[in-house]
Amino acid sequence: MRYEAPKTLEQAIELLSGADGRARVLAGGTDLLIQMRSGRAEPELLVDIKAIPEMTSIAADMGFYRVGAAVTCMELIENEAFAQAWPGIVDGVKYIGSIQVKGRATMGGNLCNASPAADGVPALIAAGAAVCIAGPRGRREAPVEEFVTGPGTTSLARGELVVSFLLPRRAPHSGDAYLRFTPRTEMDIAVAGAAVNLTLDATGVCTRARVSLGAVAARALLVPEAAAALVGTRADEAVLDRLAAVAGAACRPIDDKRGTKEFRIKVAGVMARRSGKIAMERARRRS
Ligand SMILES: Cc1cc2nc3c(=O)[nH]c(=O)nc-3n(C[C@H](O)[C@H](O)[C@H](O)COP(=O)(O)OP(=O)(O)OC[C@H]3O[C@@H](n4cnc5c(N)ncnc54)[C@H](O)[C@@H]3O)c2cc1C
């Protein structure tokens, strides 16, 4: 097996697209190394992206954020301005493993590993984030919700990699939140998760919302009908009940040892309801 740590994006693309055999991007390695040890992944070339400045930096410009795909979860958590702007994304990142895991794990790896239960992904979808992809044919952007195509699969073509995440500018009175349910308090995989991102007008009425669910389908879902339950309301208890019901109805979960389909549907609704409430409180506090 060959290991390369290019210093530029161009070199990384050249290595990935020119590889004869199986080539894999290596970010934090917290998914990939485990897959290699168990024999599930047997790359002939590893392209470590952590020496590429564009992929390891967080840039803010006029309220827009560009977060490099190889920025670690801990770097994101410790970036106070980012955490203030997008607390829901930070909620998701905080769930990823232990402190040691968060010191290595990246958002790009969380998305590209394409687990339906990835905790970093629903809040990115709810935020309306785009993923910036580069490859031998140049650069392209895609909404995060379209990137994963199923468990373990993505829309990346040969030689392509995720460079960064692009986040829109926040309107005043906006708030987001992500919650997940696991049987254990940490170091576990989500049974169901929900992210809500919303904007209020000056009178406290919700004018825009996006809702995303994780671990209840083959990939994280954007649920416009759940968002519609919030828009035009002040998200009182009856509205939050409706949000829970609509979110539950959008779920297409599997049965497994962590929970039955019925349990996941119920829990996804509860997570959406609670995330909606937290997002409302955060939006009210933000001028
Ligand atoms: C103990 C433990 C607990 C965990 N708990 C959680 C949890 O609670 N929630 C959760 O969601 N996850 C959890 N994980 C999984 C893992 O930590 C995350 O998915 C993490 O974000 C992966 O990031 P990474 O940088 O380590 O990815 P890597 O392992 O480096 O890569 C993962 C995959 O993505 C590909 N890849 C990485 N970056 C790119 C890129 N920029 N472009 C193209 N392809 C890329 C790699 O080739 C590989 O296929 C846990 C892992 C461990 C070991």
The ligand as a MOL file (V3000), in Angstrom:
LIG
                    3D

  0  0  0     0  0            999 V3000
M  V30 BEGIN CTAB
M  V30 COUNTS 53 58 0 0 0
M  V30 BEGIN ATOM
M  V30 1 C -15.2190 5.2770 18.6960 0
M  V30 2 C -15.9330 5.9400 17.5680 0
M  V30 3 C -17.1280 6.5880 17.8020 0
M  V30 4 C -17.8100 7.2040 16.7480 0
M  V30 5 N -18.9930 7.8430 17.0290 0
M  V30 6 C -19.6580 8.4580 16.0160 0
M  V30 7 C -20.8910 9.1260 16.2910 0
M  V30 8 O -21.3700 9.1700 17.4110 0
M  V30 9 N -21.5260 9.7230 15.2420 0
M  V30 10 C -21.0200 9.6830 13.9840 0
M  V30 11 O -21.6430 10.2470 13.0780 0
M  V30 12 N -19.8640 9.0510 13.7040 0
M  V30 13 C -19.1690 8.4330 14.6800 0
M  V30 14 N -18.0010 7.7800 14.4030 0
M  V30 15 C -17.5430 7.6600 13.0190 0
M  V30 16 C -16.4780 8.6590 12.5640 0
M  V30 17 O -15.7160 9.1600 13.6290 0
M  V30 18 C -17.0910 9.8460 11.7810 0
M  V30 19 O -17.8740 9.3820 10.7110 0
M  V30 20 C -16.0170 10.8180 11.3110 0
M  V30 21 O -16.5910 12.0670 11.0370 0
M  V30 22 C -15.2670 10.3460 10.0650 0
M  V30 23 O -14.3230 11.3280 9.7020 0
M  V30 24 P -12.7920 10.9680 9.3690 0
M  V30 25 O -12.1380 12.2400 9.0330 0
M  V30 26 O -12.1800 10.1700 10.4490 0
M  V30 27 O -13.0070 10.0740 8.0670 0
M  V30 28 P -12.0470 8.9700 7.4280 0
M  V30 29 O -12.1040 7.7280 8.2240 0
M  V30 30 O -10.7020 9.5420 7.1220 0
M  V30 31 O -12.8240 8.7650 6.0310 0
M  V30 32 C -14.1250 8.2000 5.9900 0
M  V30 33 C -14.4880 7.9330 4.5250 0
M  V30 34 O -14.6650 9.1500 3.8140 0
M  V30 35 C -13.7120 9.2600 2.7490 0
M  V30 36 N -13.2840 10.6650 2.7760 0
M  V30 37 C -12.8680 11.3660 3.8490 0
M  V30 38 N -12.7060 12.6650 3.5460 0
M  V30 39 C -13.0060 12.7860 2.2410 0
M  V30 40 C -13.0260 13.8930 1.3330 0
M  V30 41 N -12.7270 15.1350 1.7200 0
M  V30 42 N -13.3790 13.6640 0.0420 0
M  V30 43 C -13.7110 12.4080 -0.3640 0
M  V30 44 N -13.7160 11.3230 0.4580 0
M  V30 45 C -13.3800 11.5150 1.7380 0
M  V30 46 C -12.6150 8.2530 3.0560 0
M  V30 47 O -11.9720 7.7870 1.8810 0
M  V30 48 C -13.4270 7.1620 3.7400 0
M  V30 49 O -14.0670 6.3800 2.7910 0
M  V30 50 C -17.2850 7.1690 15.4350 0
M  V30 51 C -16.0490 6.5240 15.2020 0
M  V30 52 C -15.3740 5.9210 16.2580 0
M  V30 53 C -14.0570 5.2440 15.9760 0
M  V30 END ATOM
M  V30 BEGIN BOND
M  V30 1 1 1 2
M  V30 2 1 2 3
M  V30 3 2 2 52
M  V30 4 2 3 4
M  V30 5 1 4 5
M  V30 6 1 4 50
M  V30 7 2 5 6
M  V30 8 1 6 7
M  V30 9 1 6 13
M  V30 10 2 7 8
M  V30 11 1 7 9
M  V30 12 1 9 10
M  V30 13 2 10 11
M  V30 14 1 10 12
M  V30 15 2 12 13
M  V30 16 1 13 14
M  V30 17 1 14 15
M  V30 18 1 14 50
M  V30 19 1 15 16
M  V30 20 1 16 17
M  V30 21 1 16 18
M  V30 22 1 18 19
M  V30 23 1 18 20
M  V30 24 1 20 21
M  V30 25 1 20 22
M  V30 26 1 22 23
M  V30 27 1 23 24
M  V30 28 2 24 25
M  V30 29 1 24 26
M  V30 30 1 24 27
M  V30 31 1 27 28
M  V30 32 2 28 29
M  V30 33 1 28 30
M  V30 34 1 28 31
M  V30 35 1 31 32
M  V30 36 1 32 33
M  V30 37 1 33 34
M  V30 38 1 33 48
M  V30 39 1 34 35
M  V30 40 1 35 36
M  V30 41 1 35 46
M  V30 42 1 36 37
M  V30 43 1 36 45
M  V30 44 2 37 38
M  V30 45 1 38 39
M  V30 46 1 39 40
M  V30 47 2 39 45
M  V30 48 1 40 41
M  V30 49 2 40 42
M  V30 50 1 42 43
M  V30 51 2 43 44
M  V30 52 1 44 45
M  V30 53 1 46 47
M  V30 54 1 46 48
M  V30 55 1 48 49
M  V30 56 2 50 51
M  V30 57 1 51 52
M  V30 58 1 52 53
M  V30 END BOND
M  V30 END CTAB
M  END
